Amino acid sequence: MEQQIKITRTSNSKLKDIDFSTIPLGKAFTDHMFVCDYEDGAWQNPRIEPLELIPTHPAAMALHYGQAIFEGMKATVGNNNTPLLFRPEQNAKRFNVSAARLGMPSIPEELFVEAAKQIVGIEQAWIPPQEGSALYLRPFMYADEPFIGMRAATSYKFIVICSPAGPFFTKKIRLYAETEYIRAADGGTGEAKAAGNYAAAILPTENAKAKGYDQVLWLDANEHKYIQEVGTMNIFFKVDGKFITPRTDGSILKGITRDSVITLLKDKGFEVQERSITIDEVIGYSKEGKLEEVFGTGTAVAIAMVEAIGYKEEVITLPTTNPVSQDMKKTLDEIKTQKQEDKHGWIIPVEVAEKVG
Ligand SMILES: *Cc1c(COP(=O)(O)O)cnc(C)c1O
């Protein structure tokens, strides 16, 4: 690392105020944040400082034109209390894919990974102790240049904040296959973790909730037929002993959990097909009794088992047992806490920062 990360510690830690047994999901934040500014064509002044409000000009371009992207990753605890990151270089790569699509500057992968490591090193006491919990990291970048007009901004901020996350309950989810609204079209921003993608998903998700579902199952933009993915998860179908997951065709977010699960399923001897799959095909498999398990994959929940899929007036109900989904969830969890061997070199240990200065 050519650039030294400057560290300013808080003198007033909020750690004592948090009860790890009842963490309000997404609402608690740690003491510090990593910040780096993009100005004059270069990333400058990387620093870790007490988390506080960021002054924002009302003409900051992200607020008007939406140049804003993010990532999601988790730090867990392994043997000897060592904090661990899971494939952080993959998040760094994907962050730059998102940045490129939105006309934003790339950030050196080493700086992205170093930022994640150092903030986790400082905040390791915030990693909740219970099984299944983790420290959620939210790296993000947005255009902070004050300017009214349509062009790429010239100044940006890259920030990493952290939020302790308790164990997710393994409640099964109900999906609603959406036939009116879409998430992504060919040539759009579906492959980027762009803030605007989620803004456009809010109304359809609220509609699905009003119908008694948890999340939207997105279908393709042209024919409303091909399955893409779920809210913030990729999707897998177990059909007649084999797995099928939609091929990443430019409109689907390339999930790191998706990639890891494909590898783990193959390790266990399963065939995994990455191909187009239509909602009618899924309904057909269900009617033939061949649809065995359906689950979503994503960093936040790892594996979310699906209980039912609604499509127009039909409801596809899944079998109540999900042995492979359960096994995948357990395997991922055990790799992330070093209870199982990390055969693929996915786990990166983090050095705990000394309490100085
Ligand atoms: C983040 C995300 C995923 C899951 O990606 P992971 O790398 O597995 O966390 C899937 N779909 C969408 C739309 C996402 O935003």
The ligand as an SDF file (V2000), in Angstrom:
LIG
                    3D

 15 15  0  0  0  0  0  0  0  0999 V2000
  -25.9280   -8.1330   -3.4390 C   0  0  0  0  0  0  0  0  0  0  0  0
  -26.9210   -8.7920   -4.3210 C   0  0  0  0  0  0  0  0  0  0  0  0
  -26.9500  -10.1860   -4.5340 C   0  0  0  0  0  0  0  0  0  0  0  0
  -26.0930  -11.1430   -3.7460 C   0  0  0  0  0  0  0  0  0  0  0  0
  -24.7310  -10.9540   -3.9000 O   0  0  0  0  0  0  0  0  0  0  0  0
  -23.7260  -11.5450   -2.7960 P   0  0  0  0  0  0  0  0  0  0  0  0
  -22.3890  -11.1950   -3.3540 O   0  0  0  0  0  0  0  0  0  0  0  0
  -23.9600  -13.0020   -2.7580 O   0  0  0  0  0  0  0  0  0  0  0  0
  -24.0440  -10.8790   -1.5270 O   0  0  0  0  0  0  0  0  0  0  0  0
  -27.8450  -10.6840   -5.4540 C   0  0  0  0  0  0  0  0  0  0  0  0
  -28.7000   -9.8810   -6.1130 N   0  0  0  0  0  0  0  0  0  0  0  0
  -28.7180   -8.5490   -5.9270 C   0  0  0  0  0  0  0  0  0  0  0  0
  -29.6610   -7.7340   -6.7120 C   0  0  0  0  0  0  0  0  0  0  0  0
  -27.8290   -7.9690   -5.0240 C   0  0  0  0  0  0  0  0  0  0  0  0
  -27.8690   -6.6600   -4.8120 O   0  0  0  0  0  0  0  0  0  0  0  0
  1  2  1  0
  2  3  1  0
  2 14  2  0
  3  4  1  0
  3 10  2  0
  4  5  1  0
  5  6  1  0
  6  7  2  0
  6  8  1  0
  6  9  1  0
 10 11  1  0
 11 12  2  0
 12 13  1  0
 12 14  1  0
 14 15  1  0
M  END
$$$$
